[in-house]
Amino acid sequence: MSQDRPQGPLVENWQPPVAPPRDLLLEGHHVRLVPLKAEAHAALLFNAYADQDWLWDYMPVGPFHSASQYHRWVRSVEDGPVRFMAIEDRQKGVVGVASYLNIVPEMGSVEVGNIAFAPALQGTVAATEAMVLMMNWAFEAGYRRYEWKCNALNIPSRRAAQRLGFSYEGVFRQHMVVKGRNRDTAWFAITDSDWPALKEAYAVWLNPANFDAAGQQRERLSDLTRLVRVSSDPEL
């Protein structure tokens, strides 16, 4: 190899991981995630999302104005290439959806997206645990890269990615046309080299000892993940 033409390091003993199985079940202390099914989950989710049209502002679908409309959409995606998961809070029931998408096992890359948390789930320990469970499955399965992408105007999503320890990788300008509007896309990712430190940070944050009697956190997750992030979002 010519010294003036550097190449990346060899990935030793690389074996592509499996795609997320269609019967995947993820169990946590506060939540469980199961494959999204219209018959089991659509009506419950429609009720959880009721009168919250703003939830769909940055989503490629929605808002949904009838239970039957939402049921049809869930049925249309439940057996597709994107692995949608229903999020069941152990106290509140079915209150959200997230998915694995852009699944490329041969490159060891997968994205988390289509995140739609009902108000009952937003800002809770259960919401964070759901994200950690999905991430944990991906890295334990052998993925090298775990992506988060969002509309660059979606500041809450950008903040959530950074809080969880995703490193900011830039903005793809005019990346998409969504619902007739331009979308610049902010990119974030976690790599397998980041994972051991982040896994430890999540364990510390999710430990019941990290919360006082009123349920308030003693240490913030963003503080625990800050040192792991390779880069931070300059707009936050």
C-alpha positions in Angstrom: 0.0 0.0 0.0 1.4 3.4 -1.0 2.2 5.6 2.0 0.5 8.6 0.5 -2.8 6.8 0.0 -3.9 5.8 3.5 -6.7 3.3 4.0 -8.9 2.5 6.9 -8.0 -0.2 9.4 -9.0 -3.7 8.7 -12.1 -4.9 10.5 -10.8 -8.2 11.9 -13.0 -11.3 11.9 -16.0 -9.3 10.6 -19.3 -11.3 10.6 -22.4 -9.4 9.6 -25.1 -9.5 12.3 -28.6 -10.7 11.8 -31.5 -8.4 11.0 -33.8 -7.7 13.9 -36.1 -10.7 14.0 -39.8 -10.2 13.4 -40.7 -11.8 16.8 -38.2 -9.6 18.7 -39.2 -9.0 22.4 -37.3 -6.6 24.6 -37.9 -6.6 28.3 -37.0 -3.9 30.7 -37.9 -2.8 34.2 -40.3 -0.1 33.1 -41.2 -1.1 29.6 -41.4 -4.0 27.2 -41.2 -3.7 23.4 -43.0 -6.0 21.1 -43.6 -6.2 17.3 -46.2 -3.6 16.3 -49.5 -5.2 15.3 -52.6 -3.5 14.1 -55.0 -5.8 15.9 -53.2 -5.6 19.2 -52.0 -2.0 19.3 -53.6 0.3 16.8 -56.7 1.3 18.8 -54.7 1.7 22.0 -52.1 3.9 20.3 -54.7 6.0 18.5 -56.3 6.8 21.9 -52.9 7.6 23.4 -52.1 10.0 20.6 -55.6 11.6 20.6 -55.8 15.4 20.0 -52.0 15.6 19.6 -51.6 16.4 15.9 -48.3 18.2 16.6 -46.8 14.8 17.3 -46.7 14.2 13.5 -45.2 17.5 12.5 -41.8 16.0 11.7 -43.0 12.5 10.8 -43.4 11.1 7.3 -47.0 10.1 8.1 -49.9 11.5 10.0 -51.7 13.1 11.6 -54.4 10.4 11.8 -57.9 11.6 12.2 -59.7 8.3 12.8 -58.9 5.0 14.5 -59.6 3.2 11.2 -57.1 5.4 9.4 -54.4 4.6 11.9 -55.3 0.9 12.0 -54.8 0.8 8.2 -51.4 2.4 8.4 -50.2 0.1 11.1 -51.4 -2.9 9.1 -49.6 -1.6 6.0 -46.2 -1.5 7.9 -46.4 -4.4 10.3 -44.8 -6.9 7.9 -42.6 -4.5 6.0 -38.8 -4.1 6.0 -38.9 -1.6 8.8 -39.2 -3.3 12.2 -41.8 -1.3 14.1 -42.0 -1.9 17.8 -44.9 -1.1 20.2 -43.7 0.3 23.5 -45.7 -1.0 26.5 -45.2 1.0 29.7 -45.8 -1.5 32.5 -48.0 1.0 34.4 -49.6 2.9 31.6 -50.1 0.4 28.8 -49.2 1.0 25.1 -47.9 4.5 24.8 -45.5 4.6 21.9 -43.8 3.3 18.8 -40.2 3.2 17.6 -38.5 1.2 14.8 -35.3 -0.2 13.4 -34.9 1.0 9.8 -32.2 1.3 7.2 -31.0 -2.1 8.4 -27.8 -3.0 6.6 -26.3 -6.0 8.3 -23.5 -6.4 5.8 -22.2 -3.0 6.8 -23.1 -3.4 10.5 -25.3 -0.4 10.4 -28.9 0.2 11.7 -31.0 3.2 12.5 -33.6 3.9 15.2 -36.4 6.1 14.0 -40.2 6.6 13.5 -40.2 7.5 17.2 -43.7 8.5 18.2 -44.1 8.8 22.0 -47.5 9.7 23.4 -47.5 12.5 26.0 -47.8 9.9 28.7 -44.4 8.5 27.7 -42.5 11.6 26.9 -39.9 12.7 29.4 -40.1 9.6 31.5 -37.6 7.0 32.7 -39.6 4.5 30.6 -39.0 6.4 27.4 -35.2 6.4 28.0 -35.2 2.7 28.9 -37.0 1.9 25.7 -34.3 3.6 23.7 -31.6 1.9 25.7 -33.2 -1.5 25.2 -33.2 -1.1 21.4 -29.7 0.2 21.3 -28.5 -2.7 23.6 -30.0 -5.3 21.3 -28.3 -3.8 18.2 -24.8 -3.7 19.7 -25.1 -7.1 21.4 -26.2 -8.5 18.1 -22.9 -7.2 16.5 -23.8 -3.9 14.8 -21.0 -1.4 14.5 -23.0 1.7 13.9 -26.4 2.9 15.4 -27.9 5.9 13.7 -30.3 8.6 14.6 -31.6 11.0 12.0 -34.2 13.8 12.2 -35.5 16.9 10.6 -32.9 19.6 11.3 -35.7 21.8 12.5 -36.7 19.3 15.1 -34.8 20.7 18.1 -36.4 18.3 20.7 -35.2 15.3 18.7 -31.7 16.7 18.3 -31.6 17.3 22.0 -32.8 13.8 22.7 -30.1 12.3 20.5 -27.4 14.2 22.3 -28.7 13.4 25.7 -28.6 9.7 24.8 -24.9 10.0 23.8 -25.2 10.1 20.0 -22.4 12.1 18.4 -23.4 14.8 15.9 -22.2 14.2 12.4 -23.7 17.2 10.4 -26.6 18.2 8.3 -27.5 16.8 4.9 -29.0 19.8 3.1 -32.2 19.3 1.0 -32.0 15.6 1.9 -35.7 14.9 1.5 -39.1 16.2 0.4 -41.5 15.2 3.2 -45.2 16.1 3.0 -44.3 18.6 0.2 -41.8 20.4 2.3 -38.0 20.5 2.2 -36.2 18.5 4.9 -32.6 19.1 5.9 -31.6 16.1 7.9 -29.4 16.2 11.1 -27.3 13.0 11.5 -26.1 11.4 14.7 -24.6 8.1 15.5 -23.1 5.8 18.2 -20.4 3.3 17.2 -19.5 0.0 18.9 -16.4 1.7 20.3 -18.7 4.2 22.1 -21.0 1.5 23.4 -19.2 0.1 26.5 -18.9 3.6 28.1 -22.5 4.5 27.2 -23.8 1.2 28.5 -22.2 1.9 31.9 -23.7 5.5 31.8 -27.2 4.1 31.2 -26.8 1.6 34.0 -25.9 4.4 36.4 -28.7 6.6 35.3 -31.4 3.9 35.3 -30.4 2.6 38.7 -33.2 3.4 41.2 -30.6 4.9 43.5 -30.2 7.7 40.9 -33.7 9.0 41.8 -34.9 10.6 45.0 -38.2 9.9 46.7 -40.0 12.4 44.4 -38.6 10.6 41.3 -36.2 13.4 40.5 -32.9 12.4 39.0 -29.7 12.9 41.0 -27.4 12.8 38.0 -28.5 13.9 34.5 -28.0 11.5 31.7 -26.6 14.2 29.5 -23.9 14.7 32.0 -23.1 11.0 32.1 -22.9 10.8 28.3 -21.1 14.0 27.5 -17.6 12.6 27.7 -18.5 9.8 25.4 -19.8 11.9 22.5 -17.2 12.5 19.9 -18.9 15.7 18.8 -21.8 17.8 20.1 -24.5 19.6 18.2 -23.4 23.2 17.8 -27.0 24.5 17.5 -28.0 23.3 21.0 
